[in-house]
Amino acid sequence: DVRILAAQGAKVTGLDIAPRAIRLANAHPVVNRETYLLDDLFNLPRRLKNKFDWGFEHTCFCAISPTRRADYVRAIHSVLKKSGRLLAVFFLNPDNDGKGPPYGVDKKELDALFGPCFELMEEWMSKANYPGREGRELMRILKKRPIAIKDGGHFSIQGIGKYRTCDCRAKKLKRKRRLRRNYVYKLNDNHVYNPYAKAGKGRGHQINPH
């Protein structure tokens, strides 16, 4: 994917957590301006924050545990520039009886996960697929919303499979005002997300993580 994008004239950075994958990628002749970075998507260095105009997703989202999907959204949001975009290929139905990876996803969960932080610009079913994936790959272009996401304040990450919260501060650029919203979401097999529910007064919703 990195080499194909670079061949079109883009300056591309490929990220992988596996040293062997980076070595194999660097073994190929350079196409244009591509580089490869050995790092962890969920623990990226500060120098990558707000760095990229575009992100490209293909077989990363479906490979990670579903319990880390909210972390994935936060990570992608953090590395994109203002109004940056994500081009994603989502594997809807791997047809493996839920024994991943790859792990499937449906449109409802994608909307719940990405909706608060990204605006859906376009979507279509991919017409060029690997054999056996016909009709199972959904493509989306998502635009970064102008909100800053951070964990802190009265809310904190409470662990895999439990309630998680993040304090999102939406920035109205024209008025230069800050509006505070508290989003609460639950990650488990029955994914529930109500991103636009207003928090209560004071400390907001009292959440029982168990």
Order of alpha helices (4+ residues) and beta strands (2+ residues): alpha-beta-alpha-beta-beta-alpha-beta-alpha-beta-beta-beta-beta-beta-beta
